[in-house]
Amino acid sequence: MSRIVKEKAQWVGADLVGIAKTDPRWIYTHWGEQNVRYSQAAQVGDPIEIAQDYPYVIVMAHQMGYEMVSRSPAVEADTDIEYSKGIK
């Protein structure tokens, strides 16, 4: 199963992909301003509910241009382009 998951992640443009045990320290707990602005799925500060039924996560990494990313936390074109690759 992990082989299939990794193949599909690469198909949607991931440069690296891994599967790991879920670590709650790395899960966002509340909606931030940026996510609300673009998704309009919640209000800033609303809690994010993560089902406890998911003991594993799929982690995908996308190569991005250094010049654009170095200006973080501003959202730049490279960030938007890489995020959009995941919605094929």
C-alpha positions in Angstrom: 0.0 0.0 0.0 2.8 2.5 0.8 4.3 2.0 -2.6 1.0 2.9 -4.2 0.6 6.0 -2.0 4.1 7.1 -2.8 3.6 6.6 -6.6 0.4 8.7 -6.5 2.2 11.5 -4.5 4.9 11.6 -7.1 2.3 11.7 -9.8 0.8 14.9 -8.3 4.2 16.4 -8.3 5.9 15.6 -5.0 9.7 15.6 -5.2 9.9 13.6 -1.9 7.2 11.6 -0.1 7.2 9.6 3.1 4.8 8.0 5.5 5.2 8.5 9.3 3.4 8.0 12.5 1.2 11.0 13.4 2.9 13.4 15.9 0.3 15.8 17.4 3.1 18.4 17.9 3.2 19.0 14.2 -0.6 19.4 13.6 -2.0 22.9 13.4 -4.6 23.3 16.1 -6.4 26.4 14.9 -7.2 28.1 11.6 -4.8 30.9 10.6 -5.5 34.1 8.7 -3.8 33.0 5.5 -5.8 29.7 5.3 -9.1 31.4 6.0 -8.4 34.1 3.4 -7.9 31.6 0.7 -10.2 28.8 1.6 -13.0 30.6 3.4 -13.7 27.3 5.2 -13.6 28.7 8.7 -13.0 31.7 10.8 -9.5 32.8 12.1 -8.9 31.1 15.4 -11.5 28.3 14.9 -10.1 24.9 16.1 -9.0 22.4 13.6 -10.6 19.0 14.3 -8.3 16.1 13.4 -9.8 12.7 13.7 -7.9 10.4 16.2 -8.5 7.5 13.8 -5.5 8.5 11.6 -2.3 7.0 13.2 -0.2 7.8 10.1 0.4 10.9 7.9 1.6 11.2 4.3 4.3 13.9 4.0 5.0 15.4 0.6 7.8 17.9 -0.2 8.0 20.1 -3.3 11.2 21.7 -4.5 10.8 25.5 -4.5 12.9 28.4 -5.7 15.2 29.8 -2.9 14.8 33.4 -3.8 11.0 33.3 -3.4 11.0 31.1 -0.3 13.6 33.2 1.4 11.0 36.0 1.7 8.7 33.9 3.8 6.3 34.2 5.6 4.9 36.2 2.7 3.0 34.1 0.2 4.9 34.1 -3.1 4.2 32.7 -6.5 6.4 29.6 -5.9 4.4 28.7 -2.8 1.1 28.9 -4.6 2.4 27.0 -7.6 3.7 24.1 -5.5 0.5 23.9 -3.4 -1.6 23.9 -6.6 0.3 20.9 -7.9 -1.3 18.8 -5.3 -4.8 19.3 -6.7 -4.4 17.4 -10.0 
